Amino acid sequence: MEPIPKSNLFYSNNTVRLYLLAVEEVIGKNGLKAVLNLAHLSDLVDNYPPETMDKTFDFADFSTINLALEEVYGAKGGRALSMRAGKIYCQHTFRAFGEKAGLKQPEFLSLSPLEKLRKGLPMIAATSNSLSDQNITVEERENDFVYTINACPACWGRSGESKPVCSMPNGFLQGCLEYLLEGKEFSLVEEKCHAAGDAACTFIIKKPE
């Protein structure tokens, strides 16, 4: 598998560390070792990025990790594993942030599901932007919210895909929505993907009934 050319856009070290720990939880140390070796990132085997907020991990390397998951486990299997890891990553990051941001305080818990999304989705985007160069925006429309990743690390440098491939942010958003809505059903679909020829990666979240 050929490496993806560097992007000069970056994730924070600790973000990638937590995601790798999540992938390790899903496929085990040996599975992750195989993925990292295939991705030409052998230097990360048993040597994950440090627990710092410095943004030094290139999007191209992050994308290559997810592509290597698909190479090792097949496209369908690799994306399913990446989605599971994304949800676990949410548990490690956003849930801790949510406590600090007051998302478990009575004032927030008393809000309707719609108001929780109105307040929570911009918080998710702002937190993710502070940890990376993703440039995420949130737009509210009549029937839904549009969560757009303008520079997506999950599919950076990929092209020619027939459908969206951003399983990691999909799983992350699923975990965040489960946290925000406390078990209430929701609809989340990746509508557009840079790897499938679109300008950005766009997720549509239907407004609760």
Backbone torsions as a table, in degrees:
resi	resn	phi	psi	omega
1	MET	NA	128.7	-178.4
2	GLU	-79.2	140.7	175.8
3	PRO	-64.3	153.1	175.4
4	ILE	-87.7	132.7	-179.8
5	PRO	-56.1	144.5	-176.1
6	LYS	-60.6	148.0	-175.7
7	SER	-100.8	-24.7	-169.9
8	ASN	63.1	25.2	169.3
9	LEU	-120.5	146.4	-165.7
10	PHE	-137.3	150.6	168.6
11	TYR	-99.6	156.0	173.2
12	SER	-71.9	150.8	-179.0
13	ASN	-56.8	-45.9	-175.1
14	ASN	-68.2	-31.7	176.4
15	THR	-59.7	-47.7	-179.5
16	VAL	-67.8	-38.5	177.9
17	ARG	-57.9	-47.5	-178.5
18	LEU	-66.5	-36.0	177.6
19	TYR	-67.3	-41.9	177.9
20	LEU	-63.0	-38.4	175.6
21	LEU	-63.5	-36.2	177.9
22	ALA	-67.7	-42.7	177.5
23	VAL	-63.1	-41.7	177.6
24	GLU	-59.5	-39.6	178.3
25	GLU	-62.5	-32.2	-176.8
26	VAL	-82.9	-43.3	-172.8
27	ILE	-115.9	-2.1	178.6
28	GLY	84.5	164.1	-177.3
29	LYS	-62.1	-43.4	-177.7
30	ASN	-67.2	-37.9	177.5
31	GLY	-63.4	-43.7	179.1
32	LEU	-67.0	-36.4	177.3
33	LYS	-59.7	-44.4	179.0
34	ALA	-62.3	-41.2	179.9
35	VAL	-64.5	-46.3	-178.5
36	LEU	-65.7	-38.9	177.7
37	ASN	-63.9	-43.1	179.4
38	LEU	-64.7	-33.4	-179.3
39	ALA	-81.5	7.0	-178.1
40	HIS	60.8	35.0	179.0
41	LEU	-124.5	43.2	-177.7
42	SER	-61.0	-23.4	179.8
43	ASP	-66.3	-15.4	179.2
44	LEU	-89.8	-8.3	-179.8
45	VAL	-64.0	121.1	-176.9
46	ASP	55.4	25.8	-177.1
47	ASN	-152.0	60.1	-176.2
48	TYR	-67.4	159.7	179.5
49	PRO	-56.0	155.0	-177.3
50	PRO	-71.0	164.3	180.0
51	GLU	-82.5	64.7	177.7
52	THR	-127.1	160.3	179.0
53	MET	-90.9	4.8	178.3
54	ASP	-62.0	132.7	-179.5
55	LYS	-91.9	94.8	-176.2
56	THR	-132.3	-2.4	-176.4
57	PHE	-95.8	113.7	-172.3
58	ASP	-67.4	139.6	178.1
59	PHE	-55.3	-34.6	-178.6
60	ALA	-61.0	-39.7	179.0
61	ASP	-69.4	-37.5	177.8
62	PHE	-64.9	-43.4	177.7
63	SER	-62.2	-39.6	-179.6
64	THR	-63.9	-36.0	177.2
65	ILE	-60.6	-45.5	-179.2
66	ASN	-69.0	-35.3	175.8
67	LEU	-66.1	-38.9	178.4
68	ALA	-65.2	-35.0	174.3
69	LEU	-57.8	-40.7	179.5
70	GLU	-70.3	-34.2	178.7
71	GLU	-67.6	-40.4	-176.4
72	VAL	-76.9	-42.0	-171.6
73	TYR	-109.9	5.5	-175.5
74	GLY	85.7	155.2	-175.5
75	ALA	-58.5	-49.1	-177.8
76	LYS	-66.6	-46.4	-178.9
77	GLY	-66.5	-43.0	-179.2
78	GLY	-63.6	-39.6	179.3
79	ARG	-69.5	-35.6	176.6
80	ALA	-64.5	-40.9	178.9
81	LEU	-67.4	-40.7	178.2
82	SER	-63.6	-37.7	178.5
83	MET	-65.2	-43.8	177.6
84	ARG	-61.3	-42.5	178.8
85	ALA	-64.9	-35.7	177.2
86	GLY	-62.0	-39.3	178.2
87	LYS	-66.9	-40.7	178.0
88	ILE	-65.2	-40.9	176.9
89	TYR	-58.6	-39.3	176.3
90	CYS	-58.8	-43.2	-180.0
91	GLN	-60.7	-36.2	-177.8
92	HIS	-77.1	-25.4	-172.0
93	THR	-115.3	-67.0	-171.7
94	PHE	-64.0	-35.8	-178.5
95	ARG	-64.5	-39.2	176.2
96	ALA	-66.1	-41.0	177.1
97	PHE	-63.8	-40.5	-177.6
98	GLY	-59.0	-38.7	177.7
99	GLU	-61.8	-45.3	-178.5
100	LYS	-67.7	-32.0	-176.9
101	ALA	-83.9	-0.2	177.1
102	GLY	84.6	18.6	-177.5
103	LEU	-76.8	-3.2	174.3
104	LYS	-113.6	8.7	177.5
105	GLN	-78.3	151.8	-178.7
106	PRO	-53.6	-35.2	-178.2
107	GLU	-62.5	-40.5	179.1
108	PHE	-77.1	-41.5	-177.7
109	LEU	-63.7	-24.9	-178.5
110	SER	-81.4	-8.6	-179.4
111	LEU	-71.6	157.6	173.7
112	SER	-69.8	159.3	176.7
113	PRO	-54.1	-38.8	179.6
114	LEU	-63.6	-44.8	179.5
115	GLU	-66.8	-33.0	176.4
116	LYS	-62.2	-41.0	177.8
117	LEU	-68.4	-39.4	179.7
118	ARG	-60.0	-37.4	-179.8
119	LYS	-88.0	-37.9	-172.1
120	GLY	-77.0	-41.0	-176.8
121	LEU	-62.2	-43.7	175.7
122	PRO	-62.6	-31.9	176.8
123	MET	-65.6	-42.8	178.3
124	ILE	-60.5	-46.6	-179.3
125	ALA	-62.0	-45.2	-178.1
126	ALA	-64.4	-40.9	178.7
127	THR	-64.8	-45.2	179.1
128	SER	-62.6	-39.4	178.4
129	ASN	-65.1	-34.8	-179.5
130	SER	-69.7	-21.0	-177.7
131	LEU	-101.1	2.2	-173.8
132	SER	-163.2	-178.4	175.7
133	ASP	-107.0	34.0	-173.8
134	GLN	-72.9	-30.8	-177.5
135	ASN	58.0	66.1	-178.9
136	ILE	-91.0	137.2	175.4
137	THR	-124.1	155.0	177.0
138	VAL	-127.1	127.9	178.7
139	GLU	-123.2	132.6	174.3
140	GLU	-96.5	128.5	175.1
141	ARG	-114.8	-176.1	-174.9
142	GLU	-59.4	-43.0	-173.4
143	ASN	-115.2	-3.2	-175.2
144	ASP	-159.2	177.5	172.1
145	PHE	-115.8	143.0	178.1
146	VAL	-112.1	116.3	-179.2
147	TYR	-106.8	108.3	-172.6
148	THR	-111.8	125.3	173.8
149	ILE	-100.7	106.2	-174.1
150	ASN	-77.3	-22.2	173.5
151	ALA	-136.5	95.7	-169.7
152	CYS	-92.2	119.0	179.0
153	PRO	-71.3	-22.4	-175.7
154	ALA	-71.0	-28.4	-178.2
155	CYS	-127.0	17.6	-175.6
156	TRP	-55.8	133.8	175.0
157	GLY	80.7	-1.5	179.7
158	ARG	-95.6	153.8	178.6
159	SER	-155.6	169.1	175.1
160	GLY	78.6	9.6	179.1
161	GLU	-78.9	147.3	-178.2
162	SER	-87.2	-13.8	179.2
163	LYS	-153.8	166.7	-178.9
164	PRO	-57.5	145.4	-176.1
165	VAL	-126.8	9.4	-172.2
166	CYS	-85.6	70.8	-174.3
167	SER	-72.6	-34.7	-178.4
168	MET	-63.2	-54.0	177.5
169	PRO	-64.5	-28.5	175.4
170	ASN	-62.3	-47.8	178.1
171	GLY	-64.7	-39.2	177.4
172	PHE	-60.1	-47.3	179.6
173	LEU	-64.7	-38.7	176.0
174	GLN	-57.0	-47.0	179.3
175	GLY	-61.7	-41.4	179.8
176	CYS	-64.9	-42.5	-179.1
177	LEU	-67.4	-37.9	175.6
178	GLU	-61.1	-38.9	179.4
179	TYR	-68.2	-46.3	-177.8
180	LEU	-66.2	-42.3	-171.4
181	LEU	-96.8	-1.5	172.9
182	GLU	50.0	52.3	173.5
183	GLY	93.7	-11.6	178.3
184	LYS	-68.7	140.3	-178.7
185	GLU	-63.9	147.6	178.0
186	PHE	-146.0	163.7	177.3
187	SER	-117.8	123.0	179.8
188	LEU	-132.8	123.5	-179.4
189	VAL	-137.4	132.8	170.4
190	GLU	-80.8	111.1	-174.4
191	GLU	-87.5	-37.4	-178.2
192	LYS	-133.4	152.9	-176.9
193	CYS	-147.9	134.7	179.7
194	HIS	-60.3	-36.8	-179.2
195	ALA	-68.0	-18.4	177.9
196	ALA	-100.3	13.3	174.2
197	GLY	100.4	2.0	-179.7
198	ASP	-87.3	162.0	-176.7
199	ALA	-69.4	-30.5	-178.4
200	ALA	-151.6	171.9	178.3
201	CYS	-98.4	119.7	-170.0
202	THR	-122.2	127.6	177.9
203	PHE	-112.0	134.1	-179.9
204	ILE	-107.0	124.7	179.2
205	ILE	-116.2	111.3	-179.3
206	LYS	-66.9	143.8	176.3
207	LYS	-69.4	141.1	178.6
208	PRO	-61.6	148.2	176.8
209	GLU	-65.6	NA	NA
